[in-house]
Amino acid sequence: MNLFRSEEDVLNWEHFDPISEQSIMPVANWAKVFSGPLFRNRLQPDIFAKRREYSIEFVKTLAGFGKSGNFWVPDK
């Protein structure tokens, strides 16, 4: 993960891949994403049984930031 001062810095970075543009978010938003149940419970013995439930919450959190699409949920 690279941290930049602004979205413009990211877009002007020589290694920027346009496919990852959906992943550009403020650190506070990333903190909320990583504090969700998918990450918070990753060491629990029932993680695989609940992965669908946790994934739905992950997608809802991202949608709350206006992030959706194939970057986050690839086509099957």
DALINTA-V338597 format. One line per field, one symbol per residue. ss: DSSP state (h for helix, s for strand, l for the rest). phi: phi as a letter, one per 40 degrees, with the letter a starting at -180 (. if undefined). burial: 1 if it has 16 or more other ideal C-beta (glycine too) atoms within 10 Angstrom, else 0. Layout:
# DALINTA-V338597
ss->???
phi->???
burial->???
This chain:
# DALINTA-V338597
ss->llllllhhhhhhlllllhhhhhhlllhhhhhhhhllhhhhllllllllllhhhhhhhhhhhhhhllllllllllll
phi->.bbbcaccdcccccccbdccdcccacdccccccccccdccbcbcccdccbccdccccdcccccccgbahcccbcdc
burial->0000000001000000000000001000100010011100000000000000010001001100001000000000
